[in-house]
């Protein structure tokens, strides 16, 4: 399986863009925050607002990214839900012999056989899904370290230069 191609904008910010490897037909999109989908719950909407704000600052978000962001936010919601269920399953339980400590990551069947709580597996799956999407948007420390983003664009630098020489 080959590596996925990087967008020209990402190569440019990473400093790895070579003129002989530029895709002249690559589509360009306007930086814009897509509307938050109604399918998201309370926690998903909070994450949507947080992430889209950061992506806009990085200038790497467009309306076309709505589906990927929705998948990420839904995975985030589901991950939080699984983690809460693991915590709830870890709460001590009163028995006739006293208080029994429980490990929410391991469940025991009625026959006394231990097995991994299904929420642990689901949580792991959602973490992998979120990590893949976060990497695509440059939102992990490793993927962000590859980006050489500048805080100002060329027009801002020109304006700053002109203003500094003005007395």
Buried (B, 14 or more C-beta within 10 A) or exposed (E): EEEEEBBBBBBBBBEEBEEEEEEEEEEEEEEEBBEBBEEBEEBBBBBBEEBBEBBEEBEBBBEEBBEBBBBBBBBBBBBBBBBEBBEEBBEEEEEEEEEEEBEBEEBEEEEEEEEEBEBBEBBEBBBEBBBBBBEBBBBBEEBBEBBEEEEEEEEEEEEEEEEEEEE
